[in-house]
Amino acid sequence: MADVAYDFSGRTVVVTGAGQGIGAVYARSFAAAGANTVVADLNRDNADAVSREIEAAGGTALAVGVDVSDEGAVGAMVDRTLAAFGSIAVLVNNAGLFTQLSRGRFDTLPVDEWRRVLDVNVTGSYLCSRAVLPAMEAAGFGRIIMISSGTILAGRPNFAHYTTSKMAVVSLARTMGRELGGTGITVNAVLPGLTDTGIEAAGIDDTVYDYIVGRQSIPRRQVPEDLVPAVMFLASEGSGFVTGQALLVDGGMSHTAV
């Protein structure tokens, strides 16, 4: 786990898609920094497992099973969080479809899958953000972080549904950042590079990792812990004058602004 540079004691942090991979690392890291951490995931068993790990390490966690594309389920998640902790300071919109997606030229992708990707990756971020907003506005403080992807910069071939969804959440962050500028709530996006989570993904093997590492300024594989300090900064009080931004964390593979 990355060194904890921030203190989130007394803050409640909701991380979606926190049952495995990068989301689980975010959840564990916020809990280690003192946060009341909501481990939200479609797979309730995975969420329970991460929550138990956090509590075994002395942290505070609440596991919630949620489909972020379901408005009612998202509302129930927020209700449970407020009942348990009374407030929500940070939302990390990490839930998304990636590893299980079809690959192919844009005109060959299944339309049902296209719609599902947008439902989860875009509408899910929208619904979660909208649901936490009243609690954040009441407190006069909030940090909403969209997890986008460095793939949006070049347009990754054979992955149009994913790259489209990840560009959309950057636009959503920028619009929300402008709309919420006077409320004490900031909205930003983090753009990870290809991250080695240990989860198998179709079309991604050692050859792909070697190619990516060869194009980075920092010549090693990116791991989830590389993303934690950036996410924590955007979640902290210190980022209060930063909003509507898209922060690349990809080892210097790309220096292109979004």
PECOR-V302862 format. One record per helix or strand of 3 or more residues. SS is the DSSP state (alpha for helix, beta for strand). FROM is the first residue (numbers start at 1). TO is the last residue. If there is no record, write none. Layout:
# PECOR-V302862
SS/FROM/TO  SS/FROM/TO
This chain:
# PECOR-V302862
beta/12/16  alpha/21/32  beta/36/41  alpha/44/56  beta/60/65  alpha/71/85  beta/90/93  alpha/106/108  alpha/111/139  beta/142/147  alpha/150/152  alpha/160/179  beta/185/192  alpha/206/215  alpha/225/235  alpha/237/239  beta/246/249
